[in-house]
Amino acid sequence: MNKRYKKRELILIDTILRKEKKEDSSLWTNSQGEVYFFEHIKADNKKNLPLVKVYKDRQYLTGLFRTKKADEFSGDIKLPDGKEYLVFKVMSAERMQVFKKV
């Protein structure tokens, strides 16, 4: 198999629980007390726009996009030495796991 197409490994970096849900947003927390705020974006049929904007402790973290799997959403973080890719996996309506691709 070509190394270029090697599947990346997912490393669990956080588990978050939903604390509050509103029509266009939701509030999630992890065991360390960090707060994730999900702002749901109205769909206007434009491609390449995130479905959700994610903020962690009042700082913009990433936009989430659909993946081929119905229970997973992906995003990236721009770092000085490149991008870090994240996967948010929905475990239930109240629980999500956050993974980093390596």
N, C-alpha and C positions, 0 to 999 in steps of 0.2 A: 504494500500500500504506500502511496506517495506520502511523504512526511508533511507536505504542504497541506494536505487535507486531513491530518490527524485530528481526531476529536479532542477537544480540550476537557480537562478534568474540572469538576465543580467542587469547590471547597466551601463548606458551610461557614458563614461569617456572622450570621445573626438569625434569631427567631423572634418574630414580632407578633403581638396580640392586639386585636382591635379593641379600642376603648370607647370610641364614639363614631357614629355614622350619621352624616347629613346627606341631603340630596346631591350635592356636588363636591363633597369632600369626606374624608375619614381621618381619624386620629389613631395612631398605633404606637405602642411602646415595647421596649425590650426589657430584659431582666435587669439591666444596668440603669434603667430609668431614662434612657435616651428616647426622644420623641420623634416619630416619623409622621409627617403630614402629607396626605395624598390629595392633590387637587385634580378632580376629574374634569377633563376638557370636553367641551361640547363637540360632537362629531359634525363636521361640515364637509365630509366626503373628500378631504384633501389627503393625498398620500404623503408619507414621510413625516407626519406629525405625530407626536406622542399622544397616547390615550390619557395618560396621567402624568402630572408633574409631581415628583417626590422631593420633599424637603426633610432634612434631618437636623434636628436642633436649630431650626430657623435658617438654615443654610440650604440653598438649592443643591440637591444631590444628583438627580438624573431625571430624564423623561423615560417612561415605560412604553414599549411597543409590543404588539402581538408577536407570538412565535408560532411555529407549527403545532405546538402542544397547547391545548385549550387552557391548561392550568398553569402555564408559565408565561412570564413577560420578561423582556430583556431591556437593558439600558447600559449606558457607559458613563464613565467618569473621566474627564480630561485631566491628566496629570502632566507635570513638566517633562517626564520621560516617555510619554505615550498615553494610550488609553487603557483603562481597566474596565473589563466587561462584567456586568452583574446580571444575575438571573433571580427574579422573584417568583417563587413557586407557591401557589395557593394550596394550602393543606386542608383548609376548611374556611367557612365564612368568617371565622374569628381568628385564624392563625395563618401566617406566612413564614416561609424560610427564605433567607437571602443568601445567595451563593456568589462566589467570585470565580470567574473562569481563569484557569492557569494553563 
